[in-house]
Amino acid sequence: MTKEQCLAEHPWPKEYASERRLEWFWQFEVPLAASELWRLVADSSRFNRALHVSEMKFEERDGKRWGSSRPGGIAHEWIEVPWNWVAERWMESVRIYTRGFSRVVYAVFVLTPLGDESTRLSIYFGAIPSGVVSGALLKLGFAGLYKDYVRLLPILAEEVRNRRPSSLVVPGTELAEGAESRLQTIRDSLVKRSLDTRCIDLLIDWIRHGDDQDLFRIQVRERARAWDVEEEALLRVCLHATRLGMLELSWDEMCPHCRGVSKHNGSLGALTAAGHCAVCQIDFGTDSAEAVELTFHVHPSIREVPQRTFCSAEPSTKEHIRVQRTVPAGSVITTTPPLRPGRYRLRLAGEQRYGYLDVSAQAESCELEWRSNSELSEVTTGPSPTLRLCNDQESAVTFVVEVAQWGDLALRPGRVLSLQEFRDLFSEEYLGTDVQLAIGEQTILFTDMVGSTALYAQHGDALAFREVRRHFGDVFTIVGNRRGAVVKTIGDAVMAAFTNPLDAVVAAKEIHECFHPERSDNQTRLRISLNTGPCIAVKLNTDIDYFGHTVNVAAKLQSLVDAWQVAMSTAVYEAPGVSAWLAAQHAALEDVTYDSKSLRTAVRVKRWTLYRDQES
């Protein structure tokens, strides 16, 4: 590729194309696959830091993203135009300056695969100087930048091949005064709480030395994978560490388009029913399963961890977006992104109407025409399809192709709200009265005492109540030990929730075994019902309660069982691992059905009898 070919494929914005400019065009052959090199250059914030580019700050003002920096102590300020890119192939950025050496800077990065393990990286920079002196300074600056690319790229390629990209990692800032002794005290307290020692030490060492860019927003699931530790063990450590003042918990509202954080909330009660993303200029509800993510931050009394950026790095911060392309009014642009088999969502930036593209290795067609004014439902193509992006409108439109499925690194509210340890540690947390928080799939367990009316009649209110309270303690312990949470009690009944259906089934068995027929110190006999499906969390009085069809069905299935029996919907039985575990238990199962006028279809149920009533 020559500079002329690069600009033919990636022309300057029309309004600046005729102005005189300075230009630089560099090419490097990098011994990495295009997908590996893309991960490096797309994360331009880390890459720029390694190139010794000055730190940048960004903020949203009047629907635009403004950037600022001080290279050489000189103030620069600009409008960051939304980037264009095709993941693993190229990216473009435009900055329109209001202060600094330039009036406009245009950058293009093109990755050309040369084989499975080699890629040509072509880099174009063009700048319209703000004056003669500024032009001279720009020439000096870009000459130095070229030398930094020559220095850094071979080092990064070698590090990636050895799986140690350490040049992009910078040790963090120093701890706050007195923080070291506080960390030691907190560590001792965490160990005394019988928490995982390895998780404790890994977390504390990371807090001491971790890169600000990694540590600013701590994702438990990402860290658990990076450290090869159990997710639940690390989550428990983080929750207790928050209570002890080492971490802070944040309930982050996530934009459904850019999938970035639109708002950090220090408490569950600060969540609102509706969110807004200033970057994408859309409003959205927080009642969808992906609308809220829980993250942790280092408490400032331990270490100040600022959000440091060296570029807006749009392709890296929006990894799910595989194509983002702005098409001028009345124009058609053709692109061939390397889309692999899977489902992708099609949308126009700023609009909330969607189509879906299913990429299948078996599909015959590898072409798609997408018109901005047309409704697009579902289409299927083969891998790496040719897309014709047709803008029928009177102003520029940005076409977006994104992976439909959300990533699995996010810690969702349902995972935490259905953890007894969280409810015990953060009992003061509450939901706003107008918030309906989607908590994803839960397995709801109901217990109910059999013969409680007779129990009160035979033993009197005081004695019967003590037995009910004592049975609550046993049930609560079993639920907590099986990674569930007690949502509420209703009279002598318990409602609990689990994120793993198998945990709920095992808990049901253990509850019945706890109150087995031979037990003489407690006459409690229980019936149990289970159902799996999506739920919402709402505020009920001062507590967090679960509602929805899944909960209603779980409660209704109580009518199918008696003492020492479990009724589980097929949604529970068919969940991963459940049927195999039941078979290993030689469970006595029978097929029954729950039908009701309030249900559109009957619920198929497996009824499990653990013990027979000796009196019948």
C-alpha positions in Angstrom: 0.0 0.0 0.0 1.2 3.5 -0.9 0.2 6.7 0.7 -1.9 7.5 -2.3 -3.7 4.1 -2.1 -4.3 4.6 1.6 -5.9 8.0 1.0 -8.0 6.7 -1.9 -9.5 4.1 0.5 -9.6 6.5 3.5 -10.0 10.0 2.1 -9.7 13.1 4.2 -13.0 14.5 5.5 -14.5 16.5 2.6 -14.5 19.8 4.4 -10.7 19.7 5.0 -9.6 17.8 1.9 -8.4 20.8 -0.1 -6.4 22.5 2.6 -2.6 22.3 2.7 -1.3 19.8 5.2 1.7 18.0 6.5 1.8 14.2 6.0 3.6 11.2 7.3 3.2 7.6 6.0 5.0 4.7 7.7 4.9 1.0 7.1 6.1 -1.8 9.4 6.0 -5.6 8.9 5.1 -7.0 12.3 5.5 -10.8 13.0 2.1 -11.1 14.5 -1.3 -12.3 13.2 -3.6 -9.4 12.3 -6.0 -10.3 15.2 -3.1 -10.1 17.7 -1.7 -6.9 16.3 -5.2 -5.3 16.3 -5.5 -5.9 20.0 -2.4 -3.8 20.5 -2.9 -0.9 18.2 -6.7 -0.7 18.9 -5.9 -0.1 22.6 -4.4 3.2 21.6 -4.5 4.5 25.1 -2.0 1.9 26.4 -0.1 2.0 23.1 0.3 5.8 23.2 1.5 5.7 26.8 4.2 3.2 25.8 5.1 5.7 23.0 5.4 8.4 25.6 2.5 10.4 24.3 1.2 13.0 26.8 -1.8 12.1 29.0 -5.2 13.1 27.7 -8.5 14.0 29.4 -11.9 13.6 27.8 -15.4 15.0 28.8 -18.8 15.3 27.2 -20.0 18.8 26.4 -23.1 19.7 24.4 -23.3 16.3 22.8 -19.7 16.3 21.7 -16.6 14.6 23.1 -13.9 17.1 24.0 -10.2 16.1 24.5 -7.3 18.0 26.0 -3.6 17.5 26.7 -0.4 19.4 27.4 2.4 18.1 25.3 5.6 20.0 26.1 3.5 22.1 28.6 1.5 23.6 25.7 -2.3 23.4 26.1 -4.2 21.5 23.3 -7.9 21.1 23.1 -10.0 19.4 20.4 -13.3 17.8 19.4 -13.0 14.1 19.2 -15.0 13.0 16.1 -16.4 9.4 16.5 -14.0 7.0 15.0 -14.5 4.7 12.0 -13.2 1.2 12.0 -13.4 -2.4 10.8 -12.0 -4.6 13.5 -8.7 -6.3 12.7 -8.4 -4.3 9.4 -8.3 -0.6 9.9 -9.3 2.5 12.0 -9.6 6.2 11.4 -9.7 9.1 13.8 -10.3 12.8 13.2 -9.6 15.6 15.8 -10.7 19.2 15.2 -8.6 21.5 17.4 -9.6 24.7 19.0 -6.2 25.2 20.7 -2.7 23.8 19.9 -0.3 23.2 17.1 -2.9 21.9 14.7 -6.3 22.8 13.3 -7.1 19.2 12.3 -5.3 15.9 12.7 -6.3 12.8 10.7 -4.9 9.4 11.4 -5.4 6.1 9.6 -4.1 2.6 10.7 -4.4 -0.2 8.2 -3.6 -3.9 9.0 -2.9 -6.1 6.0 -2.4 -9.8 6.8 0.7 -11.2 5.1 0.0 -14.7 6.4 -1.0 -16.4 9.6 1.8 -14.9 11.6 2.7 -11.7 9.9 0.9 -8.4 9.3 1.8 -5.1 7.5 0.9 -2.1 9.6 0.5 1.0 7.5 0.1 4.3 9.4 -0.9 7.6 8.0 -0.9 10.9 9.9 -2.0 14.2 8.3 -2.1 17.5 10.1 -3.3 21.0 9.1 -1.0 23.3 11.2 -2.3 26.3 13.1 0.7 28.3 12.0 4.3 28.3 10.6 6.0 27.7 13.9 3.4 25.1 14.8 4.2 23.3 11.6 7.9 23.1 12.5 7.1 21.8 15.9 4.8 19.1 14.4 7.6 17.9 12.1 9.9 17.5 15.1 7.2 15.7 17.1 6.2 13.2 14.4 9.9 12.5 13.7 10.3 11.5 17.3 7.0 9.5 17.2 8.3 7.5 14.2 11.4 6.5 16.2 9.2 5.4 19.1 7.2 3.1 16.7 10.5 1.6 15.4 11.6 1.0 19.0 8.3 -0.3 20.4 6.8 -2.6 17.7 9.5 -5.3 17.7 9.5 -5.3 21.5 5.7 -5.8 21.7 5.7 -8.5 19.0 8.3 -10.5 21.0 6.4 -10.0 24.3 3.1 -11.1 22.7 4.8 -14.2 21.3 6.0 -15.0 24.8 2.6 -14.0 26.3 4.1 -11.2 28.4 3.1 -7.8 26.9 4.8 -6.0 29.8 5.7 -2.9 27.8 2.0 -1.9 27.9 1.9 -2.2 31.7 3.1 0.6 34.0 3.4 0.1 37.8 0.9 2.2 39.7 1.2 5.2 41.9 2.4 5.1 45.5 0.1 4.1 48.4 -1.5 6.8 50.5 0.3 7.7 53.8 -0.3 5.0 56.4 -2.0 2.7 53.8 0.6 -0.1 54.2 -0.2 -0.7 57.8 -4.0 -0.5 57.1 -3.5 -3.1 54.4 -1.8 -5.4 56.8 -4.6 -4.9 59.4 -7.3 -5.5 56.8 -5.4 -8.7 55.6 -5.4 -10.0 59.1 -9.1 -9.4 59.4 -9.9 -11.1 56.1 -7.8 -14.1 57.1 -9.7 -14.4 60.4 -13.0 -14.5 58.5 -11.8 -17.7 56.8 -11.6 -16.2 53.4 -9.3 -17.6 50.6 -5.7 -16.6 51.6 -4.4 -16.7 48.0 -7.2 -14.4 46.8 -6.5 -12.0 49.7 -2.8 -11.8 48.9 -3.2 -11.5 45.1 -5.7 -8.7 45.6 -3.6 -6.8 48.1 -0.4 -7.1 45.9 -2.4 -5.9 42.9 -3.6 -2.9 44.9 0.0 -2.1 45.8 1.5 -2.4 42.4 -1.2 -2.7 39.7 -1.4 -0.5 36.6 -3.9 2.4 37.1 -5.6 1.6 33.8 -6.3 -2.0 35.1 -7.1 -1.0 38.7 -9.5 1.9 38.0 -12.4 -0.5 37.6 -12.0 -3.9 39.1 -14.0 -6.7 37.5 -14.1 -9.8 39.7 -14.7 -12.3 36.9 -11.9 -10.9 34.8 -9.5 -11.0 37.8 -10.6 -14.6 38.7 -9.7 -15.8 35.3 -6.4 -13.8 35.2 -5.3 -15.2 38.5 -6.9 -18.7 38.0 -8.8 -18.6 41.3 -12.4 -19.4 42.1 -14.8 -16.6 41.2 -16.9 -16.9 44.3 -13.9 -17.0 46.6 -12.6 -13.7 45.1 -16.0 -12.1 45.2 -16.3 -13.0 48.9 -12.9 -11.4 49.5 -13.9 -8.2 47.6 -17.2 -7.9 49.5 -15.6 -8.3 52.9 -12.7 -6.0 51.8 -15.3 -3.3 50.9 -16.8 -3.6 54.4 -13.3 -3.2 55.9 -12.5 -0.1 53.9 -10.0 -1.5 51.3 -12.4 -1.3 48.3 -15.5 0.5 47.3 -18.5 -1.1 45.5 -20.0 0.6 42.4 -23.3 -0.2 40.7 -22.5 0.9 37.1 -25.3 1.8 34.6 -24.2 0.4 31.2 -25.2 1.9 27.9 -26.8 -0.8 25.6 -25.0 0.7 22.6 -21.4 1.5 23.5 -21.6 -0.8 26.5 -19.6 1.7 28.5 -20.4 3.1 31.9 -22.9 5.9 31.7 -23.0 6.4 35.4 -21.2 5.1 38.5 -23.4 4.6 41.6 -21.9 4.2 45.0 -25.0 2.4 46.3 -27.8 0.3 45.0 -30.2 3.0 46.2 -28.7 5.5 43.8 -29.7 3.4 40.7 -32.4 5.1 38.7 -35.2 3.6 36.5 -33.8 5.3 33.4 -30.2 6.0 32.2 -28.7 8.2 29.6 -25.5 7.9 27.6 -24.1 11.2 26.6 -21.7 9.5 24.1 -24.4 7.7 22.2 -27.1 10.3 22.8 -29.7 7.7 23.9 -31.9 7.1 26.9 -32.3 3.6 28.2 -34.0 1.7 31.0 -32.2 -0.1 33.7 -34.6 -3.0 33.7 -32.7 -5.1 31.1 -30.5 -7.9 32.1 -27.3 -6.1 31.0 -28.1 -2.6 32.2 -26.2 -2.8 35.5 -22.8 -4.2 36.3 -21.1 -4.4 39.7 -17.4 -3.3 39.9 -15.0 -2.5 42.7 -12.6 0.5 43.2 -9.7 0.9 45.5 -10.6 3.0 48.5 -8.9 6.4 48.2 -7.6 6.1 51.7 -5.5 3.2 50.4 -4.4 4.5 47.0 -5.7 7.1 44.6 -6.4 5.4 41.3 -7.3 8.1 38.7 -8.9 7.3 35.4 -5.9 7.9 33.2 -6.2 8.0 29.4 -3.7 8.6 26.6 -6.2 8.3 23.8 -10.0 7.8 23.4 -9.2 4.3 22.0 -12.8 3.8 20.7 -12.2 0.4 19.0 -10.7 -1.0 22.2 -13.3 0.4 24.6 -16.0 -0.9 22.3 -14.7 -4.4 21.4 -18.1 -5.7 20.6 -18.4 -3.3 17.7 -16.8 -4.9 14.7 -17.8 -2.2 12.2 -18.4 1.5 12.8 -18.6 3.4 9.6 -19.9 6.9 8.9 -21.4 7.3 5.4 -22.0 10.8 4.0 -25.5 11.8 2.8 -26.6 10.1 -0.4 -23.4 7.9 -0.5 -22.7 4.2 -0.7 -19.7 2.6 0.9 -18.7 -1.1 0.5 -16.7 -2.9 3.1 -15.8 -6.5 3.8 -15.2 -7.0 7.5 -13.8 -10.3 8.8 -17.0 -11.4 10.5 -16.8 -14.9 11.9 -19.8 -17.3 12.4 -22.1 -15.9 15.0 -25.0 -13.4 15.6 -24.5 -9.7 15.0 -26.7 -6.7 15.7 -27.2 -4.0 13.0 -28.1 -0.5 14.0 -27.6 3.2 13.2 -25.8 5.3 15.7 -28.3 7.3 17.9 -31.3 5.1 16.9 -32.9 2.3 18.8 -34.1 0.1 15.9 -32.2 -3.0 15.2 -31.7 -5.8 12.7 -29.7 -9.0 13.1 -27.1 -10.6 10.9 -26.4 -14.3 11.3 -23.1 -15.3 9.9 -23.0 -19.0 9.1 -20.4 -21.2 7.5 -23.1 -23.0 5.6 -24.7 -19.9 4.1 -24.4 -19.4 0.3 -24.7 -15.6 0.1 -21.8 -13.4 1.2 -23.4 -10.1 0.4 -25.7 -7.7 2.2 -27.2 -4.4 1.1 -28.1 -2.3 4.1 -30.1 0.9 3.4 -30.4 3.5 6.2 -34.1 4.1 5.6 -35.1 0.4 5.4 -36.3 -1.8 8.1 -33.8 -4.7 8.5 -35.1 -7.8 10.5 -33.0 -10.9 10.2 -30.6 -11.9 7.4 -28.0 -14.6 7.0 -24.7 -14.6 5.1 -21.5 -16.5 5.0 -18.3 -15.4 6.8 -16.6 -12.1 5.9 -19.6 -10.8 3.9 -19.4 -7.8 1.6 -21.6 -5.0 3.1 -23.1 -2.3 0.9 -23.8 0.6 3.3 -26.3 2.9 1.6 -27.1 6.2 3.2 -30.5 7.4 1.8 -30.8 10.3 4.3 -29.9 14.0 4.0 -27.1 13.9 6.6 -24.3 11.6 7.5 -25.2 8.3 9.1 -23.0 5.9 11.1 -23.6 2.2 10.5 -22.8 -0.2 13.3 -22.3 -3.9 13.2 -21.8 -5.4 16.7 -21.6 -8.8 18.4 -25.2 -9.4 19.6 -24.2 -11.3 22.7 -22.7 -9.4 25.7 -19.4 -10.5 27.1 -19.4 -12.8 30.2 -16.9 -10.8 32.3 -19.6 -8.6 33.9 -20.8 -9.2 37.4 -24.5 -8.8 37.3 -26.8 -7.8 40.1 -28.5 -11.2 40.3 -25.2 -12.9 41.0 -24.7 -10.7 44.1 -28.3 -10.2 45.3 -28.7 -14.0 45.4 -25.6 -14.4 47.6 -26.4 -14.6 51.3 -23.1 -13.1 52.2 -23.9 -9.9 50.3 -27.3 -9.6 52.0 -25.7 -10.1 55.4 -22.8 -7.7 54.8 -24.9 -5.0 53.0 -28.2 -5.3 54.7 -28.7 -1.5 54.5 -28.7 -1.6 50.7 -32.1 -0.9 49.0 -33.6 -0.2 45.7 -35.4 3.0 44.7 -39.2 2.7 44.7 -39.5 3.2 40.9 -36.7 0.8 40.0 -37.3 -2.6 38.5 -33.9 -4.2 38.3 -33.5 -7.2 36.0 -31.4 -9.8 37.7 -31.3 -12.4 35.0 -32.0 -16.1 35.4 -32.6 -17.3 39.0 -33.7 -20.5 40.5 -36.4 -19.8 43.1 -36.9 -22.2 46.0 -39.9 -22.1 48.2 -40.2 -24.2 51.4 -43.5 -24.5 53.4 -44.2 -26.3 56.6 -46.6 -29.2 56.4 -49.1 -29.3 59.3 -48.2 -25.9 60.8 -51.8 -25.3 61.9 -51.8 -28.5 63.9 -48.4 -27.7 65.4 -49.7 -24.4 66.8 -52.8 -26.2 68.1 -50.9 -29.0 69.8 -48.0 -27.0 71.3 -49.3 -23.5 71.7 -48.1 -20.4 70.0 -44.9 -19.8 72.0 -43.5 -23.3 71.6 -44.6 -23.6 68.0 -43.1 -20.2 67.2 -39.7 -21.3 68.7 -39.7 -24.4 66.5 -40.5 -22.3 63.4 -37.7 -19.9 64.3 -35.3 -22.8 64.9 -36.2 -24.4 61.5 -35.5 -21.1 59.8 -31.9 -21.2 61.2 -31.3 -24.6 59.7 -32.8 -23.6 56.3 -30.9 -20.3 56.2 -27.6 -22.1 56.9 -28.2 -24.7 54.1 -29.2 -22.0 51.6 -26.1 -19.9 52.4 -23.8 -22.9 52.2 -25.1 -23.7 48.8 -24.4 -20.2 47.5 -28.0 -19.0 47.7 -29.7 -16.2 49.5 -32.9 -16.1 51.5 -35.0 -13.4 49.9 -37.8 -13.4 52.5 -39.9 -15.4 54.9 -43.7 -15.5 54.6 -45.2 -16.8 57.8 -43.5 -20.2 58.3 -42.4 -20.4 54.6 -39.0 -19.4 53.1 -38.3 -18.0 49.7 -34.7 -18.3 48.5 -32.8 -17.7 45.2 -29.8 -19.3 43.5 -27.9 -18.4 40.4 -27.0 -22.0 39.8 -30.0 -24.4 39.5 -27.9 -27.4 40.7 -27.1 -25.6 43.9 -30.9 -25.1 44.5 -31.6 -28.8 43.9 -28.8 -29.9 46.2 -30.0 -27.5 48.8 -33.6 -28.9 48.5 -32.2 -32.4 49.2 -30.1 -31.2 52.2 -33.1 -29.3 53.7 -35.2 -32.5 53.6 -32.4 -34.5 55.0 -32.1 -32.0 57.8 -35.7 -32.6 58.8 -35.7 -36.4 58.1 -38.4 -38.6 59.5 -36.2 -40.0 62.4 -35.4 -36.6 63.8 -36.8 -36.3 67.3 -35.8 -32.8 68.4 -37.9 -31.0 65.7 -41.2 -32.1 64.3 -40.9 -29.8 61.2 -41.9 -31.4 57.9 -41.5 -29.4 54.7 -42.6 -29.3 51.1 -40.3 -27.7 48.5 -40.8 -26.3 45.0 -38.3 -25.0 42.5 -38.5 -23.0 39.3 -35.9 -21.4 37.0 -36.2 -18.3 34.8 -35.7 -14.5 34.6 -36.7 -12.4 37.6 -36.8 -8.7 38.6 -35.8 -7.2 41.9 -37.9 -4.5 43.4 -38.3 -2.6 46.7 -40.9 -4.1 49.0 -41.1 -2.0 52.2 -37.4 -1.7 53.0 -36.3 -5.0 51.6 -35.2 -6.2 48.2 -37.8 -8.7 46.9 -38.0 -10.8 43.7 -41.0 -10.8 41.4 -42.1 -12.1 38.1 -43.6 -15.1 36.4 -40.7 -17.4 37.5 -41.5 -16.6 41.2 -45.2 -17.0 40.7 -44.8 -20.5 39.2 -42.3 -21.6 41.9 -44.9 -20.7 44.5 -47.8 -22.4 42.7 -45.9 -25.7 42.4 -46.2 -26.0 46.2 -49.7 -27.5 45.5 -48.2 -30.5 43.9 -46.1 -31.7 46.8 -46.4 -32.9 50.4 -43.9 -33.6 53.2 -40.4 -34.6 52.1 -41.2 -34.0 48.4 -39.7 -31.6 45.9 -41.5 -30.2 42.8 -39.2 -28.9 40.2 -40.2 -27.5 36.8 -38.5 -29.0 33.7 -36.6 -25.7 33.4 -34.8 -26.7 36.6 -34.5 -30.4 35.7 -33.1 -29.7 32.2 -30.5 -27.1 33.5 -26.8 -28.1 33.1 -25.8 -30.9 35.5 -29.1 -31.4 37.3 -30.5 -34.5 35.6 -27.1 -36.2 35.8 -26.8 -35.4 39.5 -30.3 -36.7 40.2 -29.6 -39.9 38.4 -26.5 -40.4 40.5 -28.7 -39.9 43.6 -31.1 -42.6 42.3 -33.8 -40.0 42.8 -37.4 -41.3 42.7 -39.0 -39.0 40.2 -42.4 -38.9 38.6 -43.8 -36.7 35.9 -46.7 -34.4 36.9 -48.3 -31.3 35.4 -49.3 -28.0 36.9 -52.2 -26.3 35.0 -54.0 -23.1 35.8 -56.2 -20.6 33.9 -53.7 -17.9 34.7 -51.0 -19.8 32.6 -50.9 -19.9 28.8 -49.5 -23.4 28.9 -49.2 -26.1 31.5 -46.0 -26.5 33.5 -44.3 -29.9 33.2 -42.9 -30.9 36.6 -40.6 -33.6 38.1 -41.8 -34.6 41.5 -39.1 -36.1 43.8 -40.0 -38.0 46.9 -37.1 -38.3 49.4 -38.9 -40.0 52.3 -42.4 -41.5 52.6 -44.7 -40.3 55.3 -44.7 -43.1 57.8 -48.2 -42.2 59.1 -49.8 -42.7 55.7 
